[in-house]
Amino acid sequence: MKISRRASILIPIFLVLLSVVQVEAQKVRLRSHINPDCVRPSGSTTDLKFSDIYADGNIAVQGTYSCRGVFIYDLSNADAPVLASRYNPGDSIQFLEAIVIGNRGYFGSGNGAGVHIVDLSDPYDPQLLGRVDSSNGSGFNSIHEMVVEGDYLYENFNGFATKIIKVIDISDPANPSFVRDINPTEVRWVHAMHIRGNRMFTSGWGNSSTRGRTEIYDISDISTTAPTMLGFVEDPTGITNGNRMHSSWSSEDGNFLYSARETSDGSGDIRTYDISDASTPVLVDSLTMTDLGINAVTPHNPVVMGNFLYVSWYQAGVQVFDISVPSSPKRLGEYDTYPDEFAPSVSEKALVDDTFEFVCGNEALQNLLPTTYDGNWAVFPFLGSDKVLAGDMKYGLFVLDVDDISNPLRNVISDFDGDRKTDFSRFSPQTGTWTIEMSSTKAESETPFGVAGDILASTDYDGDGETDIAVWRPSDGVWYIKRSSDGGYDFRQFGLDGDIPVPADYDADGKADVAVFRPETGVWYIQQSTLGIKILRWGIDGDIPLAADFEGDGKADIGVYRPATGVWYVMRSSSSIPTIIRFGIETDDPLVADFDGDGRAEFAVYRPSEGNWYTLRSTDSSLEVTRFGLDGDIAMPSDFDGDGRSDIAVFRPSTGVWYMITSSDSAFNARAFGVPGDEASPSSAQP
């Protein structure tokens, strides 16, 4: 019955980014988001509002870039954080740095106000305890980065005027005491410091003729003894203009260092050094955005907690790596905090708005690399894996859950019992009844829910890992959802008659969002469950809309298949770079499926006239052709065996029989489950 072969034919590709990159299935879930109003200096119009993020217990603090003051959040309910207060004496201070330890805040000004030490016992009413500046503790007035370690504040200057690092005793906040200056061998400026135990790591910037240095110091007794330099990193690379070592973080055992190089031309990377012998660090790995298949100006800040490396990578958001093999970080997941990067310029929009056709080889559409700093500035994982904080320069605070980072992906296609296996499930328009057989127990149930003319829309709307029974009624535009979590009902009007429902998880919060595509205008209307309404134009009348995660970031990408040309147009959610590929013919049915289990949807079509499945694998861009099915069958690739890969499957409406090939064992299965006129629930996931 099954004929599978690797095809040697070529598929015409117009504009497509299908390189094989380091990708794993997305396992990062958005819990909540808050973007407070910003007070800017008079005349400032920039959207770059926020800077650093830090937290302790139920208090989080976020610094400011173009805004003023420090934003203080109450995280008592991480699913609904509250802006407790804004510390903003004088309404004019930029606090680039914000740290909270216990009930004490340390806020470092980038524009001349020194470091404010603040009592946060009541985060709704912060009180100044003391200041560190040139008149109090002989500190800097303008701070770029700082570290608080025990009773000591380590701070640098906000600018290239000096490379000195100052150490201040702040055990008495009202009376800070100067301890010493540290004068590194770095030629120009130290951008950041990281301390673990009795070692301090400095990240040097370099200048036009000398590469920057990351230096390793012994600071065992900083109060009485000057630090001793144990070694330094000065990469023997072709980079002669600086090196811009931005920041670094060591592994918990202190044997490896992860360093971010910040550039503006896309060459920035995360470098891994073996520092087990601090006198002779060895470069053992490097990760670029090309390696990861992301598009962002540069990495910014790395942070290590346990066996995980978190990197704030500006427009690409938070990147999470497994460092259980510390010399070779492997990406596990990501969350893009910055949804509107790479939005088309005015000239680009002029090319596509009228007809929404993309021009092959047009240079304007290929100028996609950002050259400015924006997006995710910082990540703070130390409250626990279920409460990882990400600070975005434009969009404020995100609370993320990475508890499932090492677990298999959920199955969102008709998995009504949450065992990651698609269940045999059908809807009878004649009776309005759903019949479901749970794969975990083989128990069968019937639920009256819907009427003839309803469109099946079953997926996981409440985020409990189980599919909810749901329909969309074109006649009134109402979504009818029966929640699996509590058995309750959710009725929402969203859409018009003539719209096409496209429910999916567009904001990666683990909950499907109600959404529709309006063919006559090519506009998508999406009600994101956490991030709110999203409206954009993507497609023309006659296109078939589809929502699938083509890049493995956990967010559904918006796409259309144009039968007249066999071209797919996909707007990737994280990079916002269009993928445009000709794959199919006019009579093909486009499919949403992940056949190789890498967490990314493949470009795939079912050709009813032949009974052939054509799949372009996301792992290696190889073409696979499989014969399975008859004209009139409905293709519904789903994971029936729970191995994380879509199985080839069809439903035969004329007989109510299901046919499938399970990917785990290549076994053929046939099952009568339904009668003529029934609709198979898994088919609702297909365009």
N, C-alpha and C positions, 0 to 999 in steps of 0.2 A: 504493500500500500504506500509506503513512504520511499520516495526517491530523493536523496539529498546529494548535492554536489557543489563543489566550489566552482563558480563560474569565472571564466577568463575574459568576459566582455567588459568593456569600459563604460562607465556611466558619465555622461556629460555633466560637468560641474561648472557652475558660473562663479559664484563667490561662496566659498565654504571653508570653514576652519575645522578640519577633522583630524588634526595631527594627534598621534598617540602620546598622551601626557600622563603624568602621575595623578590618577584619579581614583578615588574610592567613593563608595556610596555615602550620600549625605546623612549625617546623624545629629545635626545640630538643630534644636528647636527654639523658636522665638517664644519667650514667655510673656514679655511685656515691653512697652516702649513709652518713653516720655520725652517730649521736645518742648521745654519751657520757653516762654517768651524771653526775648533778649533785649537788654539795654545796651545800645551802642553809642560810641562817641558821636557827637554832632557831625553830620556829613558822611558817616560811614555807611556803605551800602553792601559790603561783602557778606556772603552767606557763611563764611568760615567763622562760626560763632564760638565753638567749644574746644577745649584742649584735653588735659590729662584727666584720668579717672582713678579713683582709689576708694577703698571701703574697709570698714571694720564693723562686725556685727550687723546691725540694722541701719547703719549710717553709711551713705556713699557721698562723696564730694567730687565735683567736676569743675575743673579750671576753665578759664576763658581765653579766647583768642581775640575776636573782635568785640565780643560782649564785654561786660565789666562785672567784677565781683566773682564770687564762688557760689555755685549752685549746690545746695545741701539737700539730699533726698532721704526720705524715710522709706526703708525697704522692709518694714515689718510684714507687709504683704508683697512678696516679690512679683506676684501676678498683677499688681496694681500699685506701682511705686508712686509716692507723693512728693512733690516739691515742698519740703518742710520750710525752707527759708533761703534767702539769698544774702550772703554776707557781702556787703558792698559799701564800705565806709567812703563817703565822698563821691560815690557814683562815677568814679573816674579811673579806678585801679584795674588793670589787666593782671589777673592771676594765672599765669601759664601753668604753674604747678599747684596741685592740691593733694594733700596727704591727710589721712585720719588714722590715728592709732589710739585705741581705747576711746576715750571721750575727748580727745584733744586733736584739733586740726592744725595743720601747718600749711600756710598758703603763701606761695612764692610769687612776688610781683615781677612782671616783665617790663614794667615801665616806671620804675623808680621808687616803689614803696617798700622795698625790702621784703622780709618774711614776717608774716603775721602769725602769731601763735594764739589759737582761739579755743575757748572752752565750749565743747559741743555736748555737754551733759544734757542740755535741752536743745536738740537740733533745730527746734522751732524758734530759738532765741539765742543765737551764738553771741559769746562775749569775748572781747579782746583781752588776752592775758599779758601780752608783751610783743615786742618787735625786735627783729634782728636787721640792722642796717649799718651804714658806715658810722653812725653815732652810737649804736647799741651793739656791742660785741664785735665791732670792726668788720662787719660783714659787707656783702655787696648790696647796693640799692636795687639793682636789676638782676633778676635771677632767670636762668633758662632751665636748669635742671637741679634737683636736690634730692638727697637721701637722708632719712632720719634713721639712725641706728643707735639704739640705747639712748644715752644722754647727749648724743652728738648729732649735729647738723652738718652735712657735707653739701656745699653749694658751689656752682660755677657762675660765671658772668654771662649775661644775655647779650653776647656779641663777641667779635673777634679781637677786641681791644686787649684782652688778657686771657692767658690759658691757666691761670692760677685756680686751684681748688681751695676753698676756705673751709676750715673745720672750726665749729663753734660749739661750746658747751651750753646746752639749753636746759639743763636740769632745773634751773630756776628761770622760767619764761620771762619774768619781769626784769631779770638781771643776766642776760646772756654774756658769756665770757669767751673771748677769743682764745683758741688753742694754738693753731698754727696755719700756715699756708703750705700747700703742697705744690711744688713746681715740677710738672711732668717733663719728660724729655720730648714729648710730642711737640712738633715745630710750631703749630699755630694755635689750636684751640681744642679743649676737651668738651665734647658735646654732652656726654652723659657719664654717669657713674653707676656701678652695680656693686653691691657688697654681699658676700656670703661668708659667714663665719669671720675669720680673721683676714680675708682677702678682699681687696677692692680692685675692680676692673674699670679702666677708663677708656672711653672711645674717642680717639683723636680724629680730627678733620683733615689734616694735611694742608698743603698749599700748592701753588702752581708748579713747584719743582720737587717737592718731597711728599711721599705718601704718608697718610695718617697712620698713627700707631695706636693699637690697643695695648695698654700696659697693665701688668699684674703686680700688685703691691701687697706686702705683708703689713697689716695695720693692727698687729696684736695688742699694742699698748699705745694707742693714738694720743693719750693724754700726756705721756712723758717721753715718747720715743718717736722720732721721725719715721715715716713709712720707708720700708726697704723694697726697691723694685726687684722682683723675682725674675721677670722676663717680659717680653713684649711680642706682639704680632705686627709684622710689617710685610704684607704680602708681596712676594716676588712676582708680581704680575705686570702686564703691559700698561697698567694704569699709572701714568706719571703725573697727572694733574690731580693732586689730592688723593683721595681714596674714600673720603667721606664716611668713615666709620661712625655710624650714628649712635648705636646703642648695642648692648650685649647682655646676655644672661647665662649663667652657668648651670650645668646639670646639678641635681641635688647632691651627687657624690663629689662634685667639684672637679671631675676629670675631663669635662667637655665644656666648651664655650660656644654659644650660638650668637653670632654677630650680624647685625643688619647694616648693610651699606645703603645709604640714602642718596639717590641720584635723581635727575630730572629727565633722563633720556631712555629709561627702560632697562638700563644695565644693572640696576641695584639687585642685590641678592641677599640670601641668608647663608652665611658661611659657618661651617662647623669645624672647630679646632679641637684636637686632642691636646689637653693642657695637663695631662697627668705628670709630665715633667714641665713645670712652669717656665723653666729656663729655655726650653726649646719647643714652643707650640708648633703643632703640625696641622696644616689644612687637610681635612679628610673628606669634605663634602661641600657642595654649593648647590643652592636651589634658586633658580630664576623664575620669572613669571612665565617664560616660555616652557620651562620644565613642567609647570603646574597648569598651563593652559588658561592663565588669567590675564587680564589686562588692567593694569594700574600703574601709576607713576613709579612706585617703589615700595619696598617694605619699610615699616617705620620702627615698631618696637617689638622685640621678642620677649616672652616671659615663659618660665618653666615652672610647672607644678607636677610633681610626681613624674610619671613617664610620658607626660604630654608637654609639647611645645606649642604655645599660642603665639601667633604673630598678627599684629595689626598691620594690614597691608593696604592702607589708604582705600582707593576706590574698589578694591576687591574684598574689603571687609576683614573679618576674622578668619584666619586659616589655622586649622588644628592638626598637629602632627603627632604621630606615635614615635617616641624616642626610647622605646624599650631596648632597641639596638641604637645606642646614643650616637654612633658615628654615621648613621644613615636614617635621617628623619623620613617618615612615610606619612603622607597626608591621609587623614581619616575623614575630615569634614570641613565645612566652611559655613559662614553666614555673612552675606553681603548686607552691610548696614546702609549702603549708599545706592539707592535704586535708580538715580537719574544720571549716572555718569555716561558719557559718550552719547548724550542726546544729540540728534542731528543738528547741525548748524543751520542758519537761515538758508544758506545756499544749498545744503543737502536736502532740506525739506522741499525746496522748490523743485528738486529733481523727482521727488516721489509723491508729493501730495495730490497732484491732479489725477494721476492714473494708478498710483501706488505700484508702478512697475520699477524695478531696480535695473540700473544700467550696468552691464557687464564691463568690468575694467575701468569704471569711472574713478579717477584719482580722488575726487572729493570724498567718496564713500570708503576709501581705504585709509584715510588719515584719521586713524582711530585711537592712537596712543595718547593718553592724557599727559600733559607736561606741567601740570600744576598740582599742588598738594591739597587734597580734599578727601573726605571719607573717614575711614576708621583711624583715629589717632592712637587709641590705647585700648588694651584689654586687661582685665583684672580677674583672674580665676580663683583667687584665694578664699572666697566665701564658700567654695564647694562646687562640684561639677554641675549641680542643678541650679546654680546661681552665678553664672559667669557674666561679668559686666563688660560691655563694649561701649566706648565713647566715640561718637561720630562728630566730626567738626561741624557738620550742618544739621544733623538730625538728633543730636542729644544722646540720651542714655537708652541702651538696649539691655534687657536681661535675657540671657540665653541658658538653655538646659542642654548639657552634653552628656547626660547620664547614659544615653543609648549609643555613645560614640563607637563602642566596640560590638554592638549587638546587630543582628540582621535587620534589614529594613522591614517595616510593616508592609503588609499586602493590602492595598486599598481597593482592590477589585473584588467585590462581592465576598468579602471575608466576614461573615456575620457573627462568627464566634471568636475571632481574634487569634486564631492559631496559625496565621500566616498562609493558610491554604484557601484558595477560592472554593466556595461552596456551590453545589448544584442548587440553583435558585432560578425561579421563573415567575413571570407575572401574566395573569390571564385577563386581557382587556374585557372579555365577555362578562366576567364576574367581579373584576376589580380585586382579585385575590393574589397574594404572593404565597408561593410554596417554596420553602427553604429546607434543605437537608444539611444539617451541620456536619462538617467533615470530622470534627472531633468526637462526636457521639453517634453519628448516623441517625440522630433523631430528626423527624420531619415535623414541620409546623406550617400552619396556614394563617395568614394575616390579611384581612380585608383592608386595602389601603390604595385608593385610586379609582379612576373611572376610565372608560374607553376614550382614547384621544390624549391621555396623559403621556408624557415622555419620561421614561425611566431615568432617574438621576441618583442612583444609590452609590454612596461613598461615605467616608467617615467625617461627619460634620462636627461632632462633639469632641474629637480627639482622644477617644478612649481605646483606640486600636481595633474597634469593631465597626463594620459597615452598618450604616443606618439605612433603613428602608426610606426611599424618597422618590417623589415624582415632581415634575414641573408641568403645570397646566397652561398650555398656550392660550386658551380662551380668556383667562384672566391674569396671566403672568404671575401666578402665585406658586411658590415652592411649598410643598407639603412634605415635612420631614418627621419621621418617627425616631426619636433619639434612642440609641441602644443603651446609653449610660444610665438613664432613669426611666425609660418607657414613656417619657413625655413627648409632647408634640410641638413643632415649630412651624408656623405658617408665616411666610413672608412674600409680599408682592415685590417682585424684582424682574422686570422685563416686560416686553410687549408681544402680542400675537405676531408671529413671523420671525421672532428672535430664535436663536439656536442656543440651548443651554450648554455651558462648558464649565461645570463645577470642577475645581481642583484647588490644591493648596498653593496659593500664589505668594504668600508671605512666610512660608516655612514655620508656621506655629503649630503644625501637627493637626490642623483642622481644615477641612475642605471649605472653600469659599463659594458662595453662590455667584454665578457669573453668566452673562449672555453675550453672544455675538450678533450684531444687527447687520444682516447681509446688505440691505439697501444703502447703508452708509459705510460699511466696513469698520464700524466702531465696536470696541469691546467695553462692556460695563462690568466691573468686578467689585464686589463688596467684600473686601478683605476682613477677616474676622478680628485681626489685631491692628493692622495698619490703616484700615479705613477704605474709603472709596477710591477706585482707580479707573480712569477713563482714558482710552487711547485708541487711535485709528491704526488698524493693521489688517489690511485685506480689501478686497473688492467684492461686489455682488457676483456670486457664482463660485467663490472660494469655499472650501470645506474647512471650518475652524477646528483646531486641535490644541489641546493643552497637555504638555508632557515635559518632563525634566530631562532636557537633552545635554545638560552640562554637569549634572550631579551635585548641584548646590542645594537641593531640597526644595527649591521653588519651581513651580510649574512655569515653563516658558510658553509664551504666546506664539502660536504658529498657524499658518494656513497652508492647505494644499490646493493648487490651482489645476483642476482637471484638464482644462483646455491646453495647458502646456506641460503638465506633469512636473511642475516646479513646486518645491517646498520653500516657504518663507518663514523663518523662525527668528524671533527676537529673543535672544538669550537674556535671562533675567538678571544675571550678575554682571556680565560684561557689556550688555546692551549692544553687542555687535551682531548685525544680522548674519545668519547663515542661510545661504540661498543655494539650493541644489536641485538639479533636474533628476528625478528618480521616480519613474512611473510613466504611465500613459493615461489617456482620458478615461478609460473604463475601469481603472484600478480603484481599489478601496484602500485609502491610507490607514495605517495602523498605529496604535500607541502601545509600545511593548518594550521590555528590556530582556532580550533573549540571552545575553551573555552574563547577566547578573552583576554588572559593574556599577549599577546605580544610575545609568544614563539610558534614556530612550534611544532606540535605533530608528533610522529611516527605514521604513518597511511598508510594503504594499501587498495586498492579496489580489490576484488577477482571476476573477471568477470564470472568464472564458477558457482559461487553461487549468484552473485549480492549483496554480503555482503561487508560492510565497517568495517574495524577493526581499532580502534583508541586507542592509549595509551595516556590518558590525561596528559598534562604537569603539571596541577595544583595539582593532587593528585595521579598520576600514576595508576589510575583505567583504566580498559579495557572496552570499549564500542563497541558493535557490532550492526550495523544497516543494515537491508536488504533494498536495494534501487537500482534498475537498472537491466539490462539484459546483457547477454553475447553479446559483440559487442558495448555496450555503451562506451563512453569516459567519465571517471570521471574528473570533473573540479570544485572542491570545491572553492567557491568564495563568497564574501560578497555582495549579491544582495540587502539586506535590510538595509545595512549601520549601523548595530549594533556593528561592530567591531569583529564579529565572522564569521568564514567561514560557509557557508551553504552547505549542501550536495546537489550536482547537477550533472547531467549527460547530455551529448549531444548524441543524437541518429543519427549517420551519415546517416543511411538508409532512414530516413524521414525528417531530419533537425529540429526535435523537441527537445526542452530543457525541462528537468524535474528537479524540485528542491523542497527541504523542507527548508523554511526560518527559521532561528534559533530564530528570535524574537517572532514568534507566532506559530511555528510548522505547518504552513500552507503548503499544497501541491499546487504546481503551475506547469502548463504545458503550453508551448508556442511554436508555430510553428514559427521559425525564421531561415530560410535557406532552401536549397534544397539539395538533395543527391549530395555528392561531396564537399560541403562547409566544411570549417574548422572553429570551434568556437574559437574566439580570447582568451577567458579565459583559454582554454586548453594549451595555450603557456606557462603558468606559471607552468605547471606540467612537471615532468621528462619525 
